[in-house]
Amino acid sequence: MNQINTTKLVERKNLLTFVLITSLFALWGFANDITNPMVAAFQTVMEISATKASFIQFAFYGGYATMAIPAALFIRKFSYKSGILLGLALYFIGAFLFIPAAEFQIFGFFCVSLYVLTFGLAFLETTANPFILSLGSKETATRRLNLSQAFNPMGSLLGMFVASNFVLKLLESDKRNAAGEIIFKTLDEATKADIRLHDLMIIRNPYVILGLIVLVMFIVIACVKMPQSAQTENVTIRETLARLFKNKIYREGVVAQMFYVAAQIMVWTFIIQYADNLGINKSTAQYYNIFAMGMFLCSRFISTFLMKYVNSSKLLTIFALGAICATLGTIFIVGKLGLYCLVAISAFMSLMFPTIYGIALEKVSPKDSTLGAAFLVMAIVGGALMPPMQGLIIDMGTVAWLPAVNASFVLPFVCFVVIAIYGWRVNLSQKKL
């Protein structure tokens, strides 16, 4: 146990900035979790494989990989506020691109729209995370980021609710017969075309509304005075990279973050396919996702509280071990109990992203923190790379004696093992100091 930390979390002068920037965490949480169930929706309405449908996630998280470094360089040259404003601008442009995407009914167009949207999210995350860390004492930085990140699942929950009640429930392509089988694939082409147009418009609508909300946030933040980036000496990118990758905790933190995001996206994306294998329709399955996110949110506040008393790396290790156990249940227990194990994983994932982020940057100097943050955001590319691999496994139908959707969760299992090792190694290195 550590001594109780009594240092103020946020300085009064920075409180308005903290509140506004924290609200952005909810905005990208909404985008993340209204998009996850769209993989299953597109798979049905566009009549494509789980592998191809998962390219929604490849496009979504590929945007982070593309734009994280340019975002960091932009912030180094200008300011945190400039990075936030550019991120919001790209966000609402990408959201509005859903209008022509739905009109043309081209799956690739939807992927491009999400790709542009996540250019904006890359700017926001590259900026907001270190910005939050900078708004107070360094010793409370990880707690402060965990608090801000707690609002991310609030946006996620809203995104899931909207997806369930205003998208998935209204999809004509997901109608089923008495036996629980989807009837869309049995219809004639003309009827399919009408249903496809209807469903793509349903998918489009929340993104357009989201774009309008983001535009309002752009205007509000543009009108508010915010602290500038900390002034640092002029250093070359090469010098920064050399220092960053000599830092073992930072270097391994980037790897751990990549595996964490991959695990998170796989757990939340394929919960619908897992439930579908049990004969549960998409809109009902989404309620399991909502419950999982509720557990994630509650656990995020609990873990933030626990960090006052327990070392963050030790807590990370404990939570990773819990996730490993729940994932094993997801793989090997066929039926509703396996689904409950899948839901339970979210409780253990709650602290992972901000804690890995905070630990990795803890010993990084201020002059290197912007680019350091960029690589941690770039690590979100894990969410682009692994879901298609999981889709390939699911398309196999069965693996040995298990349904393929169960077996596919071996990938998140591997991810949590990597995170547990990282937490354990960091804890060991801290004890040696």
C-alpha positions, -999 to +999 in steps of 0.1 A: +000+000+000+012+035-007+006+066+014-026+085+008-020+112-019-035+145-007-022+167-036-050+187-054-061+169-086-067+201-107-057+237-100-087+261-098-074+282-127-074+252-150-108+239-139-128+252-170-102+238-194-102+205-175-141+202-178-141+211-215-113+188-225-128+160-203-161+163-222-142+154-254-134+120-239-171+113-240-173+124-277-148+099-290-162+072-267-195+077-284-179+074-319-160+042-308-190+024-295-217+034-320-192+021-346-184-013-330-219-029-336-219-015-372-195-043-381-223-069-376-249-045-393-228-040-424-221-078-425-258-085-429-271-055-450-241-055-474-240-093-476-203-096-468-181-118-447-172-111-410-136-106-422-146-079-448-171-063-423-143-060-398-125-036-422-148-010-406-125-013-376-094-013-398-105+020-413-116+034-379-084+026-360-061+029-391-069+067-389-051+068-356-020+052-370-020+076-400-025+108-381-010+105-346+025+116-355+014+145-378-009+155-349+020+155-325+042+176-348+013+201-353+009+205-315+047+210-311+046+238-336+013+254-324-006+246-292-029+222-275-059+243-283-050+244-320-047+206-320-081+203-304-098+226-329-083+208-359-093+175-344-129+186-340-130+200-376-118+166-391-143+148-368-174+166-381-162+165-417-158+127-415-193+124-398-209+145-426-193+122-452-218+095-441-245+115-461-230+107-496-218+073-484-254+062-477-266+077-510-241+058-530-244+026-509-207+018-512-191+000-483-157+015-491-172+050-489-183+043-453-148+031-445-133+063-460-157+084-439-147+067-407-110+070-418-114+108-420-134+109-388-106+092-369-081+116-383-099+140-360-100+115-331-062+110-335-057+148-331-081+149-301-065+119-283-029+130-291-038+164-277-063+158-249-043+131-230-011+150-224-031+182-220-050+166-191-017+154-176-003+189-178-032+205-159-019+199-124+008+182-103+028+154-119+022+131-089-015+132-095-013+130-133-023+093-137-052+098-113-063+129-132-062+111-165-081+082-151-108+106-139-111+122-174-110+088-190-140+078-168-161+100-190-151+081-221-174+051-212-202+075-205-200+085-242-196+048-250-228+039-231-247+066-250-233+053-283-243+018-275-278+029-264-282+048-297-269+019-317-293-005-300-325+016-300-321+039-330-300+017-354-300-021-348-336-023-336-347-005-368-327-026-393-350-044-417-322-067-427-320-082-392-356-095-392-358-132-383-382-160-387-397-182-360-366-203-360-344-173-353-328-173-388-323-140-407-347-138-436-329-110-456-307-135-475-338-153-488-355-123-504-354-113-540-329-086-552-355-058-556-367-062-520-331-065-508-323-032-526-352-014-509-342-027-475-305-019-481-313+017-488-335+020-457-309+004-434-280+025-447-300+057-440-307+044-405-269+038-400-261+073-414-284+093-391-266+092-358-233+101-374-248+132-390-263+143-356-230+136-340-213+158-366-236+187-356-228+183-319-190+183-327-195+215-347-211+231-316-181+220-294-157+234-320-174+269-317-175+267-278-138+257-275-127+283-301-142+310-279-126+299-246-091+309-235-069+279-226-034+274-213-007+270-240+016+241-244+045+242-220+074+260-237+103+236-242+137+239-258+140+234-295+149+197-300+151+176-331+127+147-336+157+123-338+169+134-304+134+129-289+130+095-305+164+084-292+154+093-256+120+078-259+131+044-271+159+042-245+132+044-219+123+008-213+090+015-194+079+039-222+089+015-250+072-015-235+042+007-227+036+015-264+036-023-270+012-029-241-011-002-253-013-017-287-023-050-273-048-034-249-067-015-276-067-046-298-083-066-269-108-039-261-120-036-297-123-073-302-142-078-269-167-051-277-170-057-315-176-094-315-199-097-285-228-094-310-214-123-330-209-143-298-245-137-288-257-144-324-241-178-322-265-184-292-295-173-313-298-138-299-307-110-323-285-079-328-305-054-309-309-077-279-272-086-281-263-050-279-278-048-244-251-072-233-226-047-247-244-019-228-242-039-195-205-046-202-199-008-207-218-001-175-195-024-156-165-008-173-177+027-162-183+017-126-150-002-124-132+029-139-144+050-109-135+023-084-100+018-099-094+056-098-103+055-061-081+025-054-051+043-070-050+065-039-039+034-019-025+009-044+004+013-068-009+018-103+014-009-119+003-034-093-033-026-099-028-030-136-013-065-131-042-076-109-068-064-133-050-080-163-050-114-144-088-110-138-092-103-176-072-135-184-095-156-162-127-141-177-114-146-212-106-183-205-143-186-195-154-169-227-134-194-248-141-227-231-176-222-217-202-227-245-235-210-238-249-181-217-223-185-190-196-179-216-214-148-227-215-136-191-177-141-189-173-121-220-193-092-204-172-095-172-140-088-191-150-051-194-148-047-156-111-057-157-103-036-188-115-004-172-083+010-159-059-003-186-057+024-212-052+055-190-030+036-166-006+022-193-006+057-208+002+074-175+029+049-165+046+050-199+048+088-198+057+091-161+095+093-166+093+111-200+106+147-199+081+175-208+101+183-240+095+148-253+059+143-240+040+154-271+057+130-294+057+104-267+019+107-264+016+104-302+032+069-302+008+059-274-021+071-295-006+055-326-007+022-307-044+023-311-036+008-345-039-025-326-076-020-329-072-020-367-049-050-371-064-077-348-102-076-355-098-088-391-077-117-377-105-125-353-130-122-382-110-148-401-112-172-372-150-166-368-155-173-406-141-208-400-173-219-383-157-243-358-122-247-344-116-282-329-146-289-306-154-252-301-176-228-320-151-205-339-165-174-323-155-188-289-121-199-301-114-165-317-111-150-282-077-166-279-065-133-294-077-111-266-063-137-242-028-132-256-033-094-253-041-096-216-011-118-210+011-091-226-005-064-203-001-085-172+036-090-180+040-053-185+024-044-152+045-070-134+078-057-150+070-021-142+062-030-106+095-048-103+114-019-117+097+005-093+106-017-063+143-016-073+143+022-072 
